[in-house]
Amino acid sequence: MSERSLGGLQTAPVGFGAMVLSPGMYGRTDDDRGVAALHAALDAGATMIDTADGYGADGHNEALVGRAGAGGRDEVVIATKFGFRIPEGAEAHSFPVGYSFGELAVNAEPKYVRGYAEQSLRNLGTDVIDLYYPHFPDPQVPFEDTVGAVADLVAAGLVRHLGLSNVTAGQLRAAHAVHPVAAVQTQWSMWQPVDPELLAAARELGVGLVAWSPLGGGFLTGTVQQLGEDDFRRHIPRFDGANLQTNNDRYAPLRGIAADLGLTPGQLALAWLLHQDEHVVPIPGSRTPAHIAENTAAAGVTLDAAVLHRIDEALALFAPAGRGALLAEADG
Ligand SMILES: NC(=O)c1ccc[n+]([C@@H]2O[C@H](COP(=O)([O-])OP(=O)(O)OC[C@H]3O[C@@H](n4cnc5c(N)ncnc54)[C@H](OP(=O)(O)O)[C@@H]3O)[C@@H](O)[C@H]2O)c1
């Protein structure tokens, strides 16, 4: 599969999500393993590396991306997000979410945005961020104001493209009227449908889609049987208690389709996403080079209409137990 365009930003069809490379996310890791994973992603052909100032403590995840040298490579798209690392003296604003902790603390006031970007540039060891997102719309700040602050960074040459993350269709339209949006990052996978209004608005405006947790946080690979005590996914009701076993049982028909096609379940999940829209780029995360190669190879999988129909029929019957959506208003 050739490159994809996200509102004019060119990237390989399958990107890489670096969040899992920071401690406290989805199992044990360390920095050497993280840098090796980033190199494996770039070697496998991923060109978009997705990180955030809020992954890990003190910009840990961005610094790993910097240590891997990703920011110094012309073909690499560095995408990062802001709003979680609240400066001393700034207010924490509550953003309600559907995971069991109930809310996140954010601050996307325009006066802090340049400082966020400058810190991210230092962490990443680069002089320009290719794609810069407010991680969440700040409920205490008119969204257009936050977006305007990113537009100022584009004008100043610190940022190349504006992205939005975890927004509604209305927020996308409002932002796009302030400054062209290259991509919207949204939770989208076989077990978490995209918001149809958001998809329609993105298509109408020529905005690309970056699918986060495209493997359903690992579930869709069929390999998640139990979670460690400190695994972040314990906060997601779908992974909690008996739900995980129930969901693995209910997911069996889709694992069966993958086996019939000679694919892994994760490859089927990524290939299915790539066939939903020509402007979608999934960003699977992994600490494991073999998994990374497997995921990136999904870009070369073609699913014909009959197979897509068979998958859609199986998905229509697949009703996961427990909420899976991060956004409080989205269906679980
Ligand atoms: N904007 C937002 O609010 C937001 C929220 C969440 C995530 N994101 C972004 O989306 C990216 C991806 O999301 P995610 O990490 O939540 O979930 P994901 O990519 O759906 O799943 C990652 C998990 O799947 C496992 N995995 C990956 N490939 C595998 C394979 N081939 N076989 C078996 N297991 C495999 C990984 O374990 P191993 O390490 O063992 O391979 C990891 O535990 C993040 O890195 C982040 O950049 C954004």
The ligand as an SDF file (V2000), in Angstrom:
LIG
                    3D

 48 52  0  0  0  0  0  0  0  0999 V2000
   -5.3150   10.4250   21.8640 N   0  0  0  0  0  0  0  0  0  0  0  0
   -5.5110    9.6440   22.9070 C   0  0  0  0  0  0  0  0  0  0  0  0
   -6.2100   10.0120   23.8540 O   0  0  0  0  0  0  0  0  0  0  0  0
   -4.8940    8.2810   22.9210 C   0  0  0  0  0  0  0  0  0  0  0  0
   -5.3160    7.3280   23.8710 C   0  0  0  0  0  0  0  0  0  0  0  0
   -4.7040    6.0670   23.8620 C   0  0  0  0  0  0  0  0  0  0  0  0
   -3.7200    5.7710   22.9320 C   0  0  0  0  0  0  0  0  0  0  0  0
   -3.3170    6.7280   22.0350 N   0  0  0  0  0  0  0  0  0  0  0  0
   -2.2560    6.4510   21.0480 C   0  0  0  0  0  0  0  0  0  0  0  0
   -2.5520    5.2370   20.3560 O   0  0  0  0  0  0  0  0  0  0  0  0
   -1.4200    4.3760   20.4290 C   0  0  0  0  0  0  0  0  0  0  0  0
   -1.8470    2.9230   20.4130 C   0  0  0  0  0  0  0  0  0  0  0  0
   -2.8210    2.6670   21.3980 O   0  0  0  0  0  0  0  0  0  0  0  0
   -2.6490    1.6270   22.5830 P   0  0  0  0  0  0  0  0  0  0  0  0
   -1.2170    1.4320   22.9280 O   0  0  0  0  0  0  0  0  0  0  0  0
   -3.6010    2.0630   23.6100 O   0  0  0  0  0  0  0  0  0  0  0  0
   -3.2730    0.2780   22.0260 O   0  0  0  0  0  0  0  0  0  0  0  0
   -3.0330   -0.7130   20.8220 P   0  0  0  0  0  0  0  0  0  0  0  0
   -2.0430   -0.2260   19.8700 O   0  0  0  0  0  0  0  0  0  0  0  0
   -4.4130   -0.9930   20.3630 O   0  0  0  0  0  0  0  0  0  0  0  0
   -2.4650   -1.9880   21.6150 O   0  0  0  0  0  0  0  0  0  0  0  0
   -1.2190   -1.9890   22.2150 C   0  0  0  0  0  0  0  0  0  0  0  0
   -1.0440   -3.3230   22.9430 C   0  0  0  0  0  0  0  0  0  0  0  0
   -1.1370   -4.3760   21.9940 O   0  0  0  0  0  0  0  0  0  0  0  0
   -0.0500   -5.2890   22.1450 C   0  0  0  0  0  0  0  0  0  0  0  0
    0.3340   -5.6950   20.7910 N   0  0  0  0  0  0  0  0  0  0  0  0
    0.6560   -4.8740   19.7640 C   0  0  0  0  0  0  0  0  0  0  0  0
    0.9110   -5.5990   18.6590 N   0  0  0  0  0  0  0  0  0  0  0  0
    0.7610   -6.8910   18.9990 C   0  0  0  0  0  0  0  0  0  0  0  0
    0.8770   -8.1010   18.2810 C   0  0  0  0  0  0  0  0  0  0  0  0
    1.1870   -8.0840   16.9770 N   0  0  0  0  0  0  0  0  0  0  0  0
    0.6570   -9.2710   18.9400 N   0  0  0  0  0  0  0  0  0  0  0  0
    0.3190   -9.2760   20.2540 C   0  0  0  0  0  0  0  0  0  0  0  0
    0.1750   -8.1440   20.9940 N   0  0  0  0  0  0  0  0  0  0  0  0
    0.3980   -6.9560   20.3650 C   0  0  0  0  0  0  0  0  0  0  0  0
    1.0420   -4.5000   22.8210 C   0  0  0  0  0  0  0  0  0  0  0  0
    1.7950   -5.3870   23.6250 O   0  0  0  0  0  0  0  0  0  0  0  0
    3.3730   -5.6820   23.3190 P   0  0  0  0  0  0  0  0  0  0  0  0
    4.0940   -4.4840   23.7880 O   0  0  0  0  0  0  0  0  0  0  0  0
    3.6170   -6.9040   24.1220 O   0  0  0  0  0  0  0  0  0  0  0  0
    3.4860   -5.9270   21.8430 O   0  0  0  0  0  0  0  0  0  0  0  0
    0.2510   -3.4950   23.6630 C   0  0  0  0  0  0  0  0  0  0  0  0
   -0.0190   -4.0480   24.9320 O   0  0  0  0  0  0  0  0  0  0  0  0
   -0.7110    4.7960   21.7240 C   0  0  0  0  0  0  0  0  0  0  0  0
    0.6230    4.4190   21.7090 O   0  0  0  0  0  0  0  0  0  0  0  0
   -0.8840    6.2870   21.7020 C   0  0  0  0  0  0  0  0  0  0  0  0
    0.1280    6.8340   20.8980 O   0  0  0  0  0  0  0  0  0  0  0  0
   -3.8990    7.9600   22.0130 C   0  0  0  0  0  0  0  0  0  0  0  0
  1  2  1  0
  2  3  2  0
  2  4  1  0
  4  5  1  0
  4 48  2  0
  5  6  2  0
  6  7  1  0
  7  8  2  0
  8  9  1  0
  8 48  1  0
  9 10  1  0
  9 46  1  0
 10 11  1  0
 11 12  1  0
 11 44  1  0
 12 13  1  0
 13 14  1  0
 14 15  2  0
 14 16  1  0
 14 17  1  0
 17 18  1  0
 18 19  2  0
 18 20  1  0
 18 21  1  0
 21 22  1  0
 22 23  1  0
 23 24  1  0
 23 42  1  0
 24 25  1  0
 25 26  1  0
 25 36  1  0
 26 27  1  0
 26 35  1  0
 27 28  2  0
 28 29  1  0
 29 30  1  0
 29 35  2  0
 30 31  1  0
 30 32  2  0
 32 33  1  0
 33 34  2  0
 34 35  1  0
 36 37  1  0
 36 42  1  0
 37 38  1  0
 38 39  2  0
 38 40  1  0
 38 41  1  0
 42 43  1  0
 44 45  1  0
 44 46  1  0
 46 47  1  0
M  CHG  2   8   1  16  -1
M  END
$$$$
